[in-house]
Structures are given as structure tokens and as C-alpha cells.
Amino acid sequence: MTTTQGRDLAAREAKLEAVQAKLTEAVSALVTGEDWKRSLEFAATFRSRSFNNSMLIYVQHYAAHQEGRVPEPTPTYVAGFKQWLTLDRHVIKGQRGYAILAPVTARYASPTPQNPASWHRLGRGEKPGQGEAVRSRLIGLKPAYVWDISQTDGAPIPETPRPLLLKGQAPDGLWDGLADQIEANGYGLRLVSHATAIGGANGLTDYVTREVSVRMDMDDAAQVKTLAHELGHVLLHRPDNADAAMHRGIAEVEAESVALMVGAAHGLDTTTYTVPYVSSWASSVSGKTPVEVVQSTAERVRKAAVGILDQLDTRQVGNGTPLGLDREAVGQERPGPAAESTLSPAHTQVEVMGR
């Protein structure tokens, strides 16, 4: 390695450490249920980004607002420098980008993909052998930069129509879409007349009978929120799911958080959502710091919610990416997409979940 290469590597590592420190500070601040709820509401509108990167964007944009560099405290659409150029917009001179975490990947090849020990890394420009399978793997992280639309100038971009809901009203088609996903996962849907039929809960997921129950003596919005909560349990907490067994409090927070993100993505009023204090359950998981627990939980929630939303044929709010940039382009932007590796939660067994 040359002296210049060594200096470049040291500079990149220093930038990466600074971004990681900023992220840790932001996540450490999520100490109450209300803080957690606000962060997930924002993540729902920036769901094309990982939770870590959505938090980095949020805190850096807020700081820019405090310094008078941007007009609003909350960002709306972000993209990379070259991506804004493809939309006929340019970054205004003097505007600093927001650092996010971009993955560094490498290609690996194997003649026998089923054997984990058979994979070998390919060098730059190296081709795989005859009949070898090829996969990309995450090998590290590096800083990348994005800018909010308020930091750019140029042609207008199309706006995503926002759903308009009255109090207690459910988004059109959301109940049916969630019910279809529950049934597609092999669970029956049981509608009960009141809470006493399911032990006083609003909803219940029974992994033994493979049945989801929802009480019907609530307004439409509360019913669809409960259904999304139970779908969160179905997707994340089945006993046959390798990541399912965990602290009971975390499981309930995850399910409610999935429902919150699904609702927020549809413009559903989130004032009725109740999420327990984050600091208490994050501190109770052995072998992990509270920051690690929050990060892993939040990313699991985001991925589950995005998976649900992608299957719904409903009107949803924007995802933080300007219209005109497809998801693949967002993910492949150089110097890298806005993603990072995630942590696995602690494990315990969960059989029945309700709320």
C-alpha cells in the first residue's frame, strides 16, 4: 500500500467513525416510547432507507435547520448528487451533504454453493470459474452523501398524492390487503364481537391454532391498526422463525411499531399508538448494549413494514425518494447505497401474542 493510499484509507476510516458516533448519539436519544414513535413515523416516510440512515438524515437535517441552512426542520426528499442531476436539479453551492452509511461489497464464487467453506473472494476484474455461482457479500461500510430537495435548485419534481383520512376512518383497501397477507402466511382470521372473547385484548395471534383474532367493537381505524399489529406478530414472532424467540416486551414493541409504520405510510393518525418505554426493555437484553438492541429492533420493524407495504395496492405517502428515481437506482448509487448490516436480537420462545 502506498503512502497516499494509506492516507486515503485513514481519512475514510476517520469519516466513518464520525458517522458511526453521530448515529450512536442519535439512537441513544431514543429513550422513551414517544421518542421511539416519532422516529418510526419519520422512518415510515423515509422507508426506502435503512433505519440507521433515516436517523442520520433526520439529525443532520435538523442541525442544518438550526444553523439556518435549510428552511424546514424535517427533510422531505433526499438523493445523491448525481441522482439530483438526472432529475434536472443541482445541489446549491455551499450546501453540505448528509453523511450516511453505504455498504462495501465484494464478489464471491463457489463451485458448490451449498458448502459454506467453498466460497472464495474474486479480485477486481476476476471472472468466476466454469459453472461457479457468484454472490455479493457485505464486507464493510463507508460514508456516502445525500442532499435534501431544499438544498437543490432546478426543475420541479412530481409530488406523491397524500391520503386524506377522517378521524376513525381506515385507509381504503388496507383491511383487505392486510387480511390477505395474514391468510397467505397460513393463518385464519377470526372476527370477535368484543374484547372479552380474547381475554380483554384488541387482537390476538395464536401460533398453535394458527389463528388471528380481532375485536370488531372498535372504529375502522382501530381495527385496521390491530390487524397490522397482529400481522407484525405473524411475520416476526412465529416459533419457527429463527429470529422469533426474544424478550416478550421487545416482541410487543416490534408488533406495535410495525402497525405504526404501516399506518403512518397511509396517513393514518398515530396519536392513539402506545409504545412502551424503550430504555427499559433495551437495557434488559443480556449480551447487547441498548443501542444495539434499538438498532436491530428498528431495522427488523422497518423491513417487516416495508415488506407489508410493498404487497399492498393502496395509496401511500412518499418514501423519501424523489419520484423519477427507481428503487434500484437508489440502491446502486455510487459511492454506495444507503444500507448497512443489521444485528440479530436476543432469543427466547414466544407462543401467543396479543395486545
Secondary structure as UniProt FT lines:
FT   HELIX           3..28
FT   HELIX           33..45
FT   TURN            46..48
FT   HELIX           51..66
FT   TURN            67..68
FT   STRAND          78..79
FT   HELIX           81..86
FT   TURN            87..88
FT   STRAND          89..91
FT   TURN            93..94
FT   STRAND          98..110
FT   TURN            113..114
FT   HELIX           116..118
FT   STRAND          120..121
FT   TURN            124..125
FT   TURN            130..131
FT   STRAND          133..148
FT   HELIX           149..151
FT   STRAND          152..154
FT   TURN            167..168
FT   TURN            172..173
FT   HELIX           174..184
FT   TURN            185..186
FT   STRAND          188..192
FT   HELIX           195..198
FT   TURN            199..200
FT   STRAND          203..206
FT   TURN            207..210
FT   STRAND          211..215
FT   HELIX           220..236
FT   TURN            239..240
FT   TURN            242..244
FT   HELIX           248..264
FT   TURN            265..267
FT   TURN            271..272
FT   HELIX           278..282
FT   TURN            283..284
FT   TURN            286..287
FT   HELIX           290..310
FT   TURN            323..324
FT   HELIX           327..332
FT   TURN            334..335
FT   STRAND          352..354
//
